[in-house]
Amino acid sequence: MNSRAPHNAPDAALLLAQARSLPRLRVIAFEHDGKRYWVKRPEVPPLRLRLQKGNGQQAFHRELARLNAFAAKGAPVPPVLAQAPDLMVLADVGIPLTHLAYGENADGMQVLLSHAARALTQLHACNLAHGRPRLRDICWDGAQIRFVDLEAGARLDAPRWRRARDLLVFLHSIWQNDPDISVAAPAALAAYAAADSAQIVPLARRIARRLRLVGYLVAPLVWRDRKRNKTNSEFVAFAQLLDFLA
């Protein structure tokens, strides 16, 4: 899964020119020669959220640098085909797994999640951490998995505990997205473990066991959400993850 720009990528200047002609939305798609591309710009949060979200310009440049660095290591991320101080143009890399989950049966999601788990091991084998590999940040184009949105905690030269955290976030997202596809979680973990040269799975299990105390503390919230039939809540998904791993 090489994420470098293809040799037949369109001219960057043409892409930038077309991107600048679009409405100045933070994220917007456009077509060029029959292919789809995405434009991302710095976020400008309202004043009341700036302390919470931080400097949008800095976050934009941080993500741009990470995308280029991840791609240089062969990680499965979208190629940056054009860039400027105020925008970047990315190749379209398919549909987020959150959207695909509603159109796939359990067997289909088991295949997709296994592909995603193997792609996560590829990223981790490069000593990289995504930071938030939730299903909405993982895209499938029918042939390849790619990870998008390297804004929240992505790291170069990531220690093993950060990669273990990635795996926990990925598995948690399976339950939180849709309990009906959680039957695919064992296959996803097995797919990850099959290529786990850094022994991330045992570390993730140890972290899960240490989190059992947190599980006891949130047990009333788990009970509340189950009683309300909110089976895909963050707390219920957390409890299911701990039971699964520990």
C-alpha positions in Angstrom: 0.0 0.0 0.0 2.2 2.8 -1.2 0.6 6.1 -0.5 3.0 8.2 -2.6 1.5 10.3 -5.4 1.1 8.3 -8.6 3.4 9.0 -11.6 0.3 10.2 -13.6 -0.9 12.6 -10.9 -2.3 15.8 -12.3 -0.3 19.0 -12.4 -0.1 20.6 -8.9 -0.5 24.1 -10.3 -3.8 23.1 -12.0 -5.1 21.6 -8.9 -4.2 24.6 -6.8 -5.9 26.9 -9.3 -9.1 24.9 -9.3 -9.0 24.6 -5.5 -8.7 28.4 -5.1 -11.8 28.9 -7.3 -14.0 26.9 -4.9 -15.9 28.3 -1.9 -13.6 28.8 1.1 -15.0 25.9 3.1 -12.7 24.0 5.5 -13.2 20.8 3.5 -14.6 20.5 0.0 -14.5 18.1 -2.9 -14.1 18.8 -6.6 -13.7 16.9 -9.8 -10.8 17.1 -12.2 -10.5 15.1 -15.4 -13.1 12.6 -14.1 -11.4 12.1 -10.7 -12.3 13.3 -7.3 -10.1 15.4 -5.0 -10.4 17.0 -1.6 -9.4 20.5 -0.5 -8.6 21.1 3.2 -8.0 24.5 4.7 -7.1 25.7 8.2 -10.0 25.6 10.6 -11.1 29.0 12.0 -13.2 28.1 15.1 -15.5 30.6 16.7 -14.0 32.6 19.5 -15.7 30.5 22.2 -14.0 27.4 20.9 -10.5 28.7 20.2 -9.2 27.8 23.6 -10.5 24.3 23.2 -9.5 23.7 19.6 -6.3 25.7 19.5 -4.7 27.6 16.6 -6.2 26.3 13.4 -3.3 27.5 11.2 -0.8 25.6 13.3 -3.0 22.5 13.3 -3.2 22.7 9.5 0.5 22.9 9.0 1.1 20.1 11.6 -1.3 17.8 9.7 0.3 18.7 6.3 3.8 17.9 7.7 2.6 14.6 9.1 0.8 13.6 5.9 4.0 14.2 3.9 6.2 12.5 6.5 3.9 9.5 6.8 3.7 9.2 3.0 7.5 9.3 2.8 7.7 6.3 5.0 5.2 4.4 2.8 2.3 4.6 5.3 -1.3 4.2 3.9 -2.4 7.8 4.0 -3.8 10.0 1.2 -1.2 11.5 -1.1 -0.8 15.3 -0.9 -1.0 16.3 -4.6 -0.7 20.0 -4.1 -0.1 22.3 -1.2 0.1 26.0 -0.3 0.3 27.9 3.0 -3.5 28.1 3.1 -4.7 24.8 1.6 -3.8 21.3 0.5 -5.2 19.1 -2.2 -5.6 15.4 -1.4 -6.4 12.4 -3.6 -9.8 10.8 -2.8 -9.2 7.5 -1.1 -12.6 6.1 -0.9 -15.5 5.8 1.6 -15.1 5.9 5.4 -15.8 2.6 7.1 -18.5 4.2 9.2 -20.5 4.7 6.0 -19.8 1.2 4.6 -20.8 -0.4 7.9 -24.5 0.2 7.1 -24.3 -1.4 3.7 -22.4 -4.5 4.6 -23.4 -7.6 6.4 -21.3 -9.1 9.2 -19.2 -11.2 6.8 -18.5 -8.1 4.6 -17.5 -6.0 7.6 -15.3 -8.8 8.8 -13.3 -8.6 5.6 -13.1 -4.8 5.6 -12.1 -4.6 9.3 -9.4 -7.2 8.7 -8.1 -5.1 5.8 -8.1 -2.1 8.1 -6.3 -4.0 10.9 -3.6 -5.1 8.5 -3.2 -1.6 7.3 -2.8 -0.4 10.9 0.0 -2.9 11.4 1.7 -1.5 8.3 1.5 2.0 9.7 2.8 0.7 13.1 5.6 -1.2 11.4 6.9 2.2 10.3 7.0 3.3 13.9 4.1 5.6 13.3 0.9 6.2 15.3 -2.3 7.7 13.9 -3.6 8.9 17.2 -7.3 8.4 16.5 -7.8 5.5 14.0 -11.6 5.4 14.4 -13.7 3.9 11.6 -14.7 7.3 10.4 -11.0 8.1 9.8 -10.3 4.9 7.8 -11.3 4.8 4.1 -11.7 2.0 1.6 -11.6 2.5 -2.2 -12.3 -1.1 -3.1 -8.7 -2.1 -3.2 -6.8 -0.2 -0.4 -7.3 1.1 3.1 -6.0 4.6 3.9 -6.0 6.6 7.1 -7.2 10.2 7.0 -7.2 13.1 9.5 -3.8 13.0 11.2 -4.8 15.9 13.4 -5.3 14.3 16.8 -2.1 12.8 18.2 -0.4 11.4 15.1 3.3 10.7 15.9 6.5 9.9 14.1 8.8 7.5 15.9 5.9 6.5 18.1 6.7 4.4 21.2 5.0 1.0 21.5 2.4 2.4 24.0 1.1 4.9 21.5 0.7 2.1 18.9 -1.1 0.0 21.5 -3.3 2.9 22.2 -4.1 3.1 18.4 -5.1 -0.5 18.5 -7.4 0.1 21.5 -9.0 3.1 19.8 -9.6 1.1 16.6 -11.2 -1.8 18.4 -13.3 0.5 20.6 -14.6 2.3 17.5 -15.9 -1.0 16.1 -18.3 -1.4 19.1 -19.2 2.3 19.2 -20.0 2.4 15.5 -22.5 -0.5 15.4 -22.9 -3.4 17.8 -24.1 -5.5 14.9 -20.6 -5.5 13.4 -18.8 -6.1 16.6 -18.8 -9.8 15.8 -16.0 -8.9 13.4 -13.7 -7.6 16.1 -12.0 -11.0 16.8 -11.2 -11.4 13.1 -9.8 -7.8 13.0 -7.6 -8.5 16.1 -6.4 -11.8 14.6 -5.5 -10.0 11.3 -3.5 -7.4 13.3 -1.8 -10.0 15.5 -0.8 -12.0 12.4 1.6 -9.2 11.4 2.4 -7.9 14.8 6.1 -8.0 14.8 6.4 -5.3 17.5 4.2 -7.3 19.9 1.6 -4.5 20.2 -1.3 -6.9 21.0 0.1 -8.2 24.3 0.8 -4.6 25.4 -2.7 -3.6 24.4 -4.1 -6.4 26.5 -1.9 -5.3 29.5 -3.2 -1.7 29.2 -6.8 -3.1 29.0 -6.3 -5.0 32.3 -4.9 -1.8 33.9 -8.1 0.0 32.8 -10.4 -2.4 34.6 -10.6 0.1 37.5 -11.9 2.7 35.1 -14.4 0.2 33.9 -15.7 -0.2 37.4 -15.9 3.6 37.8 -18.0 4.0 34.6 -20.2 0.9 35.3 -23.2 3.1 36.4 -23.0 4.9 33.1 -22.8 1.6 31.2 -25.9 0.4 33.1 -27.7 3.7 32.3 -26.9 3.5 28.6 -27.9 -0.1 28.3 -31.2 0.6 30.1 -31.8 3.3 27.5 -30.9 0.9 24.7 -27.9 3.1 23.8 -25.9 0.0 23.0 -23.3 1.9 20.9 -22.5 4.5 23.5 -18.9 5.4 24.3 -19.2 3.8 27.8 -20.9 0.6 26.6 -18.3 0.2 23.9 -15.6 0.7 26.5 -17.0 -2.0 28.7 -17.2 -4.4 25.8 -13.6 -3.6 24.7 -12.3 -4.4 28.2 -14.3 -7.7 28.4 -13.0 -8.7 25.0 -9.3 -8.0 25.7 -9.0 -8.6 29.4 
